[in-house]
Amino acid sequence: MAPFILIVILVIVGVLTYLYSTSTRKFYVCQECGERMRTEHGSASHCNTCGASLNGPID
C-alpha cells in the first residue's frame, strides 16, 4: 500500500510542477517580422530572427 501512495504523491507533484511552469512562460510577437516566441526564463528584449526590439509580453 505504501508504494502506491508514494507514486500517487509523485504524480500529483509532477502535474502541479508542469502547470506552474507553463503558466510562467511569456509569449512575444515581433512587430517587424511577425515571429512568435515563448520564453521560459527571464524576458526577451530582441527578436531571435531579425534582431528588432520587443515591446513586452502578450498576456
Biotite code that builds the C-alpha atoms (Angstrom):
import biotite.structure as struc

atoms = struc.array([
    struc.Atom([0.000, 0.000, 0.000], chain_id="A", res_id=1, res_name="MET", atom_name="CA", element="C"),
    struc.Atom([2.839, 2.440, 0.806], chain_id="A", res_id=2, res_name="ALA", atom_name="CA", element="C"),
    struc.Atom([4.448, 2.311, -2.691], chain_id="A", res_id=3, res_name="PRO", atom_name="CA", element="C"),
    struc.Atom([1.085, 3.118, -4.272], chain_id="A", res_id=4, res_name="PHE", atom_name="CA", element="C"),
    struc.Atom([0.654, 6.218, -2.093], chain_id="A", res_id=5, res_name="ILE", atom_name="CA", element="C"),
    struc.Atom([4.187, 7.362, -2.920], chain_id="A", res_id=6, res_name="LEU", atom_name="CA", element="C"),
    struc.Atom([3.541, 7.009, -6.655], chain_id="A", res_id=7, res_name="ILE", atom_name="CA", element="C"),
    struc.Atom([0.283, 8.983, -6.383], chain_id="A", res_id=8, res_name="VAL", atom_name="CA", element="C"),
    struc.Atom([2.025, 11.778, -4.476], chain_id="A", res_id=9, res_name="ILE", atom_name="CA", element="C"),
    struc.Atom([4.836, 11.930, -7.065], chain_id="A", res_id=10, res_name="LEU", atom_name="CA", element="C"),
    struc.Atom([2.323, 12.118, -9.933], chain_id="A", res_id=11, res_name="VAL", atom_name="CA", element="C"),
    struc.Atom([0.434, 14.947, -8.221], chain_id="A", res_id=12, res_name="ILE", atom_name="CA", element="C"),
    struc.Atom([3.659, 16.876, -7.589], chain_id="A", res_id=13, res_name="VAL", atom_name="CA", element="C"),
    struc.Atom([4.692, 16.348, -11.224], chain_id="A", res_id=14, res_name="GLY", atom_name="CA", element="C"),
    struc.Atom([1.384, 17.644, -12.578], chain_id="A", res_id=15, res_name="VAL", atom_name="CA", element="C"),
    struc.Atom([1.457, 20.698, -10.310], chain_id="A", res_id=16, res_name="LEU", atom_name="CA", element="C"),
    struc.Atom([5.057, 21.466, -11.346], chain_id="A", res_id=17, res_name="THR", atom_name="CA", element="C"),
    struc.Atom([4.118, 21.201, -15.023], chain_id="A", res_id=18, res_name="TYR", atom_name="CA", element="C"),
    struc.Atom([1.130, 23.525, -14.602], chain_id="A", res_id=19, res_name="LEU", atom_name="CA", element="C"),
    struc.Atom([3.249, 26.096, -12.770], chain_id="A", res_id=20, res_name="TYR", atom_name="CA", element="C"),
    struc.Atom([5.995, 26.027, -15.416], chain_id="A", res_id=21, res_name="SER", atom_name="CA", element="C"),
    struc.Atom([3.561, 26.500, -18.300], chain_id="A", res_id=22, res_name="THR", atom_name="CA", element="C"),
    struc.Atom([1.838, 29.408, -16.562], chain_id="A", res_id=23, res_name="SER", atom_name="CA", element="C"),
    struc.Atom([5.122, 31.303, -16.115], chain_id="A", res_id=24, res_name="THR", atom_name="CA", element="C"),
    struc.Atom([6.043, 31.257, -19.820], chain_id="A", res_id=25, res_name="ARG", atom_name="CA", element="C"),
    struc.Atom([5.877, 34.583, -21.635], chain_id="A", res_id=26, res_name="LYS", atom_name="CA", element="C"),
    struc.Atom([4.657, 34.984, -25.238], chain_id="A", res_id=27, res_name="PHE", atom_name="CA", element="C"),
    struc.Atom([6.180, 37.616, -27.537], chain_id="A", res_id=28, res_name="TYR", atom_name="CA", element="C"),
    struc.Atom([5.358, 38.712, -31.115], chain_id="A", res_id=29, res_name="VAL", atom_name="CA", element="C"),
    struc.Atom([7.918, 40.712, -33.087], chain_id="A", res_id=30, res_name="CYS", atom_name="CA", element="C"),
    struc.Atom([6.492, 43.925, -34.569], chain_id="A", res_id=31, res_name="GLN", atom_name="CA", element="C"),
    struc.Atom([8.948, 43.856, -37.501], chain_id="A", res_id=32, res_name="GLU", atom_name="CA", element="C"),
    struc.Atom([8.843, 40.288, -38.842], chain_id="A", res_id=33, res_name="CYS", atom_name="CA", element="C"),
    struc.Atom([5.852, 38.772, -37.012], chain_id="A", res_id=34, res_name="GLY", atom_name="CA", element="C"),
    struc.Atom([7.904, 35.994, -35.405], chain_id="A", res_id=35, res_name="GLU", atom_name="CA", element="C"),
    struc.Atom([6.169, 34.438, -32.388], chain_id="A", res_id=36, res_name="ARG", atom_name="CA", element="C"),
    struc.Atom([8.241, 33.147, -29.492], chain_id="A", res_id=37, res_name="MET", atom_name="CA", element="C"),
    struc.Atom([7.816, 31.874, -25.960], chain_id="A", res_id=38, res_name="ARG", atom_name="CA", element="C"),
    struc.Atom([10.399, 32.280, -23.234], chain_id="A", res_id=39, res_name="THR", atom_name="CA", element="C"),
    struc.Atom([10.568, 30.344, -20.003], chain_id="A", res_id=40, res_name="GLU", atom_name="CA", element="C"),
    struc.Atom([13.263, 32.215, -18.085], chain_id="A", res_id=41, res_name="HIS", atom_name="CA", element="C"),
    struc.Atom([13.533, 35.962, -17.804], chain_id="A", res_id=42, res_name="GLY", atom_name="CA", element="C"),
    struc.Atom([12.295, 38.127, -20.617], chain_id="A", res_id=43, res_name="SER", atom_name="CA", element="C"),
    struc.Atom([13.284, 38.571, -24.237], chain_id="A", res_id=44, res_name="ALA", atom_name="CA", element="C"),
    struc.Atom([14.449, 42.010, -25.349], chain_id="A", res_id=45, res_name="SER", atom_name="CA", element="C"),
    struc.Atom([15.218, 41.299, -29.024], chain_id="A", res_id=46, res_name="HIS", atom_name="CA", element="C"),
    struc.Atom([13.746, 39.067, -31.730], chain_id="A", res_id=47, res_name="CYS", atom_name="CA", element="C"),
    struc.Atom([15.705, 35.888, -32.460], chain_id="A", res_id=48, res_name="ASN", atom_name="CA", element="C"),
    struc.Atom([15.061, 36.191, -36.212], chain_id="A", res_id=49, res_name="THR", atom_name="CA", element="C"),
    struc.Atom([15.528, 39.845, -37.180], chain_id="A", res_id=50, res_name="CYS", atom_name="CA", element="C"),
    struc.Atom([17.028, 41.393, -34.014], chain_id="A", res_id=51, res_name="GLY", atom_name="CA", element="C"),
    struc.Atom([14.348, 44.076, -33.584], chain_id="A", res_id=52, res_name="ALA", atom_name="CA", element="C"),
    struc.Atom([13.464, 45.279, -30.084], chain_id="A", res_id=53, res_name="SER", atom_name="CA", element="C"),
    struc.Atom([10.397, 43.711, -28.462], chain_id="A", res_id=54, res_name="LEU", atom_name="CA", element="C"),
    struc.Atom([7.853, 45.832, -26.598], chain_id="A", res_id=55, res_name="ASN", atom_name="CA", element="C"),
    struc.Atom([6.719, 43.317, -23.996], chain_id="A", res_id=56, res_name="GLY", atom_name="CA", element="C"),
    struc.Atom([4.925, 40.038, -23.459], chain_id="A", res_id=57, res_name="PRO", atom_name="CA", element="C"),
    struc.Atom([1.366, 39.466, -24.601], chain_id="A", res_id=58, res_name="ILE", atom_name="CA", element="C"),
    struc.Atom([-0.893, 38.221, -21.814], chain_id="A", res_id=59, res_name="ASP", atom_name="CA", element="C"),
])
